[in-house]
Amino acid sequence: MIDRFHLQHDWQPLVGELVEIRQHGQCVRSGFVDGVTADGSILWLAAYGAEPRAMFERFQGYTAWIEYKWETTPVQPWPPVANRAEAVA
């Protein structure tokens, strides 16, 4: 199986992005990055459904992985919209 995610050494640009958080090579959580400290050592994932907002510290062995947008199929908007003009109106 090919891993389509890529390790991100710099956490600052990840704010607002969908990431996978791993520790010791295992996925522990995925979600949207809610915030990153100025020094890039701590990252927060936003709450989603039953999952609360969570903090991950680099020194505890957490790593952030991201799927490059140009390597994936475009995500369709939900709910599907027949005419783009309808979505804006």
ChimeraX attribute file (.defattr): number of C-alpha atoms within 10 A of each C-alpha:
attribute: neighborCount
match mode: 1-to-1
recipient: residues
	/A:1	3
	/A:2	4
	/A:3	6
	/A:4	11
	/A:5	14
	/A:6	13
	/A:7	14
	/A:8	14
	/A:9	11
	/A:10	11
	/A:11	21
	/A:12	17
	/A:13	12
	/A:14	19
	/A:15	16
	/A:16	13
	/A:17	14
	/A:18	17
	/A:19	23
	/A:20	22
	/A:21	21
	/A:22	18
	/A:23	15
	/A:24	10
	/A:25	10
	/A:26	11
	/A:27	14
	/A:28	11
	/A:29	15
	/A:30	17
	/A:31	19
	/A:32	18
	/A:33	25
	/A:34	18
	/A:35	19
	/A:36	19
	/A:37	12
	/A:38	9
	/A:39	9
	/A:40	15
	/A:41	16
	/A:42	18
	/A:43	24
	/A:44	18
	/A:45	26
	/A:46	18
	/A:47	14
	/A:48	11
	/A:49	6
	/A:50	6
	/A:51	11
	/A:52	10
	/A:53	14
	/A:54	14
	/A:55	14
	/A:56	20
	/A:57	14
	/A:58	15
	/A:59	9
	/A:60	11
	/A:61	11
	/A:62	20
	/A:63	23
	/A:64	25
	/A:65	21
	/A:66	17
	/A:67	16
	/A:68	10
	/A:69	9
	/A:70	7
	/A:71	9
	/A:72	9
	/A:73	7
	/A:74	8
	/A:75	7
	/A:76	8
	/A:77	8
	/A:78	6
	/A:79	7
	/A:80	9
	/A:81	11
	/A:82	8
	/A:83	8
	/A:84	9
	/A:85	8
	/A:86	8
	/A:87	11
	/A:88	6
	/A:89	5
